[in-house]
Amino acid sequence: MVSAKSRLSNESSPIPAPGMTLKILIVDDDVDIRELLAELLESRGFDVITAANGLEAIDLLKSMAAPPSIILLDLMMPVMDGYAFLEERKKVAVLASIPVAIITAGHGVDRNQLGSAGAVVKKPIDPLRLVNVIDSLHASAQSP
């Protein structure tokens, strides 16, 4: 069995520019992946919050004073999977405007159901690619 640490390499990756503190919501049912991603991103200056499934993420998002800048979303989760989360997200304008990157080990990603999700990052996650995707989504969201 492959451990979560070996699925997420911790090679060097860029640190966000000074003053650039993005809040990232990680939605993944695998506690090891969730914690490792949080550690990785926090060590690079991001503010991270987590949820174990889509329903927990929707409830969390609705209760937040300020939404996160970006959502990292696993697709295969119990309770509410990533596809159902994306459908629920569309129903609330503030949530629908948050950029989403899909993080998945699945090979059968239905891109038709992803809608406005900005990118797909395959597990095992390459930290440099992940930070680049976050930077790209953030830049796109800031563009008029």
C-alpha positions as CSV (number, residue, x, y, z in Angstrom):
1,M,0.0,0.0,0.0
2,V,1.3,3.5,-0.9
3,S,1.4,5.9,2.1
4,A,0.0,9.4,1.9
5,K,3.4,10.9,2.4
6,S,4.7,9.0,-0.7
7,R,1.7,10.2,-2.7
8,L,2.5,13.8,-2.0
9,S,6.1,14.6,-2.6
10,N,7.5,17.6,-0.7
11,E,10.0,18.9,-3.2
12,S,10.7,22.6,-3.1
13,S,8.1,24.9,-4.6
14,P,7.6,28.6,-4.7
15,I,6.6,30.6,-1.7
16,P,3.8,33.2,-2.3
17,A,4.9,36.7,-2.7
18,P,5.0,38.9,0.5
19,G,1.6,40.2,1.4
20,M,-0.1,37.5,-0.7
21,T,-2.0,35.5,1.9
22,L,-4.6,33.4,0.0
23,K,-7.2,31.4,2.0
24,I,-7.5,27.9,0.5
25,L,-10.3,25.4,1.3
26,I,-9.2,21.8,0.9
27,V,-12.0,19.3,0.6
28,D,-10.9,15.7,0.7
29,D,-12.1,12.7,2.7
30,D,-8.6,11.2,3.1
31,V,-7.4,12.7,6.4
32,D,-3.7,12.1,5.5
33,I,-3.9,13.9,2.2
34,R,-5.9,16.7,3.8
35,E,-3.3,17.2,6.5
36,L,-0.3,16.9,4.2
37,L,-1.8,19.4,1.7
38,A,-2.6,21.8,4.5
39,E,1.0,21.5,5.9
40,L,2.5,22.0,2.5
41,L,0.4,25.0,1.7
42,E,0.7,26.6,5.2
43,S,4.5,26.2,4.9
44,R,4.4,28.3,1.8
45,G,2.4,31.1,3.4
46,F,-1.2,30.1,2.5
47,D,-4.1,30.3,5.0
48,V,-5.7,26.8,4.9
49,I,-9.1,25.5,6.1
50,T,-10.3,21.9,5.5
51,A,-13.4,19.9,5.1
52,A,-13.9,16.1,4.9
53,N,-16.6,16.0,2.3
54,G,-18.7,18.3,0.1
55,L,-21.6,18.7,2.5
56,E,-19.2,19.8,5.3
57,A,-17.5,22.2,2.8
58,I,-20.9,23.7,1.8
59,D,-21.9,24.2,5.5
60,L,-18.5,25.7,6.3
61,L,-18.6,28.1,3.3
62,K,-22.1,29.3,4.2
63,S,-21.0,30.1,7.7
64,M,-17.8,32.0,6.8
65,A,-17.6,35.8,7.0
66,A,-15.2,35.9,4.0
67,P,-15.0,33.0,1.5
68,P,-11.7,31.4,0.6
69,S,-9.8,32.5,-2.5
70,I,-9.6,29.0,-4.0
71,I,-11.1,25.5,-3.3
72,L,-9.1,22.3,-3.8
73,L,-11.7,19.6,-4.3
74,D,-11.4,15.8,-4.3
75,L,-14.1,14.2,-6.5
76,M,-14.5,10.8,-4.8
77,M,-15.8,11.3,-1.2
78,P,-18.6,9.9,0.9
79,V,-21.7,11.9,2.1
80,M,-21.4,14.4,-0.8
81,D,-18.9,13.8,-3.6
82,G,-17.1,16.5,-5.6
83,Y,-19.6,16.5,-8.5
84,A,-22.5,17.0,-6.1
85,F,-20.5,19.8,-4.3
86,L,-20.1,21.6,-7.7
87,E,-23.8,21.4,-8.3
88,E,-24.7,22.8,-4.9
89,R,-22.0,25.5,-5.2
90,K,-23.7,26.8,-8.4
91,K,-26.9,27.6,-6.4
92,V,-25.2,30.3,-4.3
93,A,-23.7,33.2,-6.3
94,V,-20.9,33.9,-3.7
95,L,-19.8,30.3,-3.7
96,A,-20.1,29.9,-7.5
97,S,-17.5,32.7,-7.9
98,I,-14.8,30.9,-6.0
99,P,-12.3,29.2,-8.3
100,V,-12.0,25.4,-7.9
101,A,-9.2,23.0,-8.7
102,I,-10.0,19.3,-8.8
103,I,-7.5,17.1,-6.9
104,T,-8.1,13.4,-7.7
105,A,-6.5,10.0,-8.1
106,G,-9.4,9.0,-10.4
107,H,-8.8,8.4,-14.0
108,G,-12.4,8.6,-15.2
109,V,-13.0,12.3,-14.5
110,D,-16.2,13.5,-16.2
111,R,-15.1,16.9,-17.5
112,N,-18.7,17.7,-18.6
113,Q,-19.7,17.7,-14.9
114,L,-16.8,19.9,-13.8
115,G,-18.3,23.1,-15.2
116,S,-16.1,26.0,-14.2
117,A,-13.6,24.0,-12.3
118,G,-10.3,25.6,-13.3
119,A,-7.9,22.6,-13.4
120,V,-7.4,19.0,-12.6
121,V,-4.4,18.0,-10.5
122,K,-3.8,14.3,-10.4
123,K,-2.7,12.5,-7.2
124,P,0.1,11.9,-6.4
125,I,0.3,15.7,-6.2
126,D,3.3,17.5,-7.5
127,P,3.7,20.5,-5.1
128,L,5.1,22.8,-7.7
129,R,2.2,22.0,-10.1
130,L,-0.3,22.6,-7.3
131,V,1.2,26.0,-6.3
132,N,1.3,27.0,-10.0
133,V,-2.4,26.0,-10.4
134,I,-3.3,28.0,-7.3
135,D,-1.4,31.0,-8.7
136,S,-3.0,30.7,-12.1
137,L,-6.6,30.4,-10.6
138,H,-5.9,33.4,-8.3
139,A,-4.6,35.5,-11.2
140,S,-7.6,34.6,-13.4
141,A,-10.0,35.5,-10.6
142,Q,-8.3,38.9,-10.2
143,S,-8.5,39.7,-14.0
144,P,-11.4,41.9,-15.0
